[in-house]
């Protein structure tokens, strides 16, 4: 077996399966004709990540609530564009039927491979990742394509983000210097940057006329969102144009709510004893081989097993 880095790899599993579903042709099917592209894509992505990064431990973090009510209460627009009604007025996430069918199979495959699949009621996978990272000093790799998780980067505690929005082969590993080079702010300022800039992918509006570069300049000048809001409310304060001052003042309540919504939970309860995702030695070979035959996982099954035992 190759030497591992010893790091714990925390995987944003929903990001992985949405990416796999949209990136792998749906012509890949089970023996009885159902699409299995997301399942095979997730296994291939994990095989590549494990081979390239050689983590000592892999944990798959799960959305138990993709749109927690407490975040919606703070910001009603949160993920509104992704909402579908179940016919009884209950908001559900818009997930293509061909993907929805595969999500239980993905979980079954991950569990058979020995990866802990961890979610917490009322929280998103991002919150689980943040809470696990907050209690690990051995080194953490956060695998995601969600830029909001840049807030977790911490050089002292060796927390890095493995950014796979461009694909696993083009992944970027972000430490604090890389966050500054890419976004022009420190990781601890990223939430304020996102609130000012906005994030249409999550239904979060920014301040009109303030994009990422201007938001970064303001944070460089003032240091924090709270300081920017204080300056905007003070007619004698310098460092803001007239239009910036008025727009930030008008958006003050929204910005405070957005900051709370974007900030991940770092103290999720119920995680004790639910980790321990060894890279090898935990595979239920009988269960995984049965699932592989049933779904026709083929070379994707071979690749993940090879990665786990290489």
Buried (B, 14 or more C-beta within 10 A) or exposed (E): EEEBEEBBBBBBBBBBBBBBBEBBEBEBBBEEEBBBBBBBBBBBBBBBBBBEBBBBBBBBBBBBBBBBEEBBEBBEBBBEEBBEEEEEEEBBBEBBEBBBBBBEBBBBBBBBBBBBBBBBEBBBBBBBBBBBBBEBEEBBBBBBBBBBBBBBBBEEBBBBBBBBEEEBEEBEEBBBEBBBEBBBBBBBBBBBBBBBBBBEEBBBBBBEEBEBEBBBBBBEEBBBBEBBBEBBEEEEBEBBEEEBBEBBEEBBEBBBBBBBBBBBBBEBEEBEEBBEBBBBEBBEEEBBBEBBEBBBBEEBBEBBBEBBEE
